[in-house]
Amino acid sequence: MDENIGKENDLYGQIAAYFHTYFEGLHRYAFTILKDNDDAKDAVQAVFLKLWEKRTAIDEQQSVKSYLYTAIYRYLPLLPECKET
């Protein structure tokens, strides 16, 4: 049981490090598309939430940076602000 807690703490630390490392760049990327600061922040937070939900399946061989930018790219068209009427 203690091993699982330690593993969970390690994953939390990894994702926190990814957040601090990539948030600004992801926010700028989302902002260039959305043109709204709050919507861009929400998009980045939603992607990190999805990363947290999939934390046990993180493949350390895959580039996390690539995953995050791809996730933003795929997430943005789902937003009402990006859908054409």
Secondary structure, 3 states (H helix, E strand, C coil): CHHHHHHHHHHHHHHHHHHHHHHHHHHHHHHHHHCCHHHHHHHHHHHHHHHHHCHHHCCCCCCHHHHHHHHHHHHHHHCHHHCCC
